[in-house]
Structure formats: C-alpha cells, structure tokens
Amino acid sequence: MRVDLLRERLTAALETAMRNREADAIALTADRTKAMAVALAGMPDDIEVEIDALELSTRAAATVLGFHPEHVRRLIRTGRLRARRLGGDYRVKVDDIWPLLEARYREPGRRRLRARR
C-alpha cells in the first residue's frame, strides 16, 4: 500500500473513532494511529510499504508505548515483546506492539501479558 493512502486511512480511522462515545475505544484507536504514524514518519508519500512489515526502533517503540527505552529492551529480553536484533539495538514490528497497547484498556486484573514464544 502506498504511504500517502495509508496516512489517509489512518486519519479517517481516527475521525471515525472520535464520533464514538466510548473513551477507551477512542484512546485505543489514537494509540494505534500513533504507532503507525511513527513507523511511517519520514517516508516519502509515493513508496509502497507492507503494513505487516513496518518496524520501530526501541526508542520509537518506547515513545509509542509511553515507556523508557530500557523498559522496552527489558520486555524484549524477557520474551514479552518480539523483536529482531539489528546492529546494537532491536527493531520491533508494529503488529507486535498491539497487545501492549490493548492491555492498557482491559479491565483491571486482566492486564498481565504472558511471554511470547
């Protein structure tokens, strides 16, 4: 999918969520949109990208999740977040961030994430 088309769809999804009266639904959509926007930042509008192949650096993932970069590395090392090693740091697929974002909006007592294998 082209980057400009993907950006338009993200904007439309956020506008649709804003019409919803559920605060959690709006916040989750905003968090997902933020993750995708950070992954697309700096890319030219006319290139094709695979949505399931979009990746974030450890620092960008930390920004999206609202964590410190070292906490994201700790999540990776303990197996709670999948990532691949690239040079001296990790790259996290945007799809692998969704469970962490969704955990914020679960009812209390059900927020715990299990290690991914």
Secondary structure, 3 states (H helix, E strand, C coil): CEHHHHHHHHHHHHHHHHCCCCHHHHHHHHHHHHHHHHHHCCCCCCCECCHHHCEEEHHHHHHHHCCCHHHHHHHHHCCCCCCEEECCEEEEEHHHCHHHHHHCCCCCCCCCCCCCC
